[in-house]
Amino acid sequence: MPKIIEGAREKILMNAKRRLFEKGYLHLALREVAKESGIATGTIYNYFANKDELIATIMLEDWMETLDKMDRAIEVAPNVADGVMEFCRIVEEYYSIYTPIWGQPSVAAAAASEMKGRHNQLCRQIADRVEGLVARKGHAAPEKYSLLIAEMILAVLGKDEVRAQLREALYTRY
């Protein structure tokens, strides 16, 4: 049975995340992460099958925090349009953090086969929050509209002019 070290997973994640942003995907060495975490390299494999799973876990934990921020935004948004625009800001924050990583050729190539499924999953998670926002503000929105708004939130990432058009369209409706 593998030896489980108290707090090792958190140390691994913290050090791997820092190194990922300092050195990039290609130069993230598990040996260095292990050394900084005060564990043997092999111990990392008690927690993560490989480097890709480790990085996916880092990104997923940050994405879950992004969804939590969206959930909190539902509670305080004065109206649907402001809530959706806050969703845009929150997703943009996540996107801007990981864009340099996703742009690396080795990451893009590795992720290409999973992109459609991941996109659909993210879109559904955002759409669920749009539905919650719309319902909380007393509107009815068919599921197809929440999915459309979710797609638009993802489509405006990094595009200020398009985001402004989305904002205008939302304020006209909501």
N, C-alpha and C positions, 0 to 999 in steps of 0.2 A: 504494500500500500504506500502511495507517495506521501512524503512528509509535507504537511501543510503548515506554513509559517504565518503566524499572526500578522496581519497587515501587509503581507507580501503583495497581494493582488493590487491593492491601492497604490503601493509604492511603484510597482511595475507600470501601472497605467499612468501615473503622474510623470515618471521619468521617460516613458516611451512617448507620451504626448509632447513633452518639452523637446525631446530629441527629434521627433517627427517635424516639428516646426522649425527647429534650428538647422537640421541636416537634410530634411526631405525624406521621402519614402525610400528611395533607392539606397540611401546611406544610413538608414536606421539599422543599427546592428544590435541584435538581441544580446550579444555578449556584453556590449557597453551598457545596455539597459540593466542587465543583471548585476553588473559590477556596481553601478550607481544605486541599485536597490538593495545591495548587501546580501545578494543571494547567488547561488551557483546558476550558470546559464541553463542547465537542465531543469531547474526548478520552474522556470517560466512555462515549460510545457505541462506542468501540473495544472496550470490555469488557462493556457491558451494553446491551441493546436499548432499554430504557426504565426508568423509575423502578420499575415493578412487578417487573421482572426483577432489579433491584438489591436490592430489599427481599426478594424470594423467595430470593435467594442468601444474604443475611444470615441469614434464618431457617433455610435449609437447612444452612448451616454450623453453626449452633447446634444444630440437630436431630442432625446427624451426631455432634457432641460428646456429645449426650445418649445416642445409641446406644452410643458408645464407653464412656460411664460405665456403661451397663447391662451391656455385655460384661465390664467389670472387676468389676462386682457379682456376676456369675455365678461368678467365680473364688473369691470370698471368702465368699459366703453360706453360713452353716452348715446351712441347710435350704431347702426350696422356699418355705415360707411367708415366712421372713425375706427371701429373694431377691425374691419378688413384692412384698413391702411396700417393699423398697428401690427396685424399679422404680417403684412408685407415687410415692415421694419424688422420684426423679430426674425423672420425667415432670412431676410437679407443679411442680418448680423451673422447667422450661422453660415450662410453661403459665403460671405466675405472671409470668414475664418478658414474655410476649407478649400476655397478656389485655388490657392497656390498648390495645394496638395493634389487636387483632382487634375490639375493641368500638367502634372508630370507624366511623360509618356508611359512610363512603366505602370503607373496607377491606371491611366486611361485604358491601356490595353487589357489589364487584368479585370477591370470593372465592366468592360463593354458588353460582355455576355449577360450580365445581370441588370443592366441599366433600365430596361423597360419594366421589369418586375419591380425594381426599387422605386422608379418614378411613380408607378401606379400605387404602390404602398404609401409613399409620401403624400401623394395627391389625396388618397382616401383619408389619411390621418388629418390633413388640413381641412378637407371637406367636412369631416365630422365636427371640427371646431367651428366652421362657418355655420353649419346647421345649428349648433348650440347657441352661437351668437345671434342668429336670426330669430330663433325661438325665444331666447331671453328678451329680445327687444320687441316681441309681440308680432312678428311677421311670420308668414308662412312661405317657405321656399321649397319648391320641389327639389328632390335629390339631384336632378340633372343640373340645376342652377348652382348648388353648392359645389358640385364637381367642376363646373365651368369656372366659378370664382377661384377655386383651389388651383386649377390649371393656370388661370391668369396670374395668381400670386407667384407661382413658379416661373411664369413666362416673363414677368417684369424684373426679375432679379438682375441687378446691374444695369438696368435701363431706365434712367430717371424720367425721360420723356414719356415712355410708355406707361410708367407708374403714374405720372400726372394725368394721363388720359383715363386710366382706370379710376383714379380718384374722382375725376369729373363725372364719369359715368355712374359711379356709385352715389355721389351726392345728388345726382339728378333723380335717382331711383329711391334711395334710402335717406 
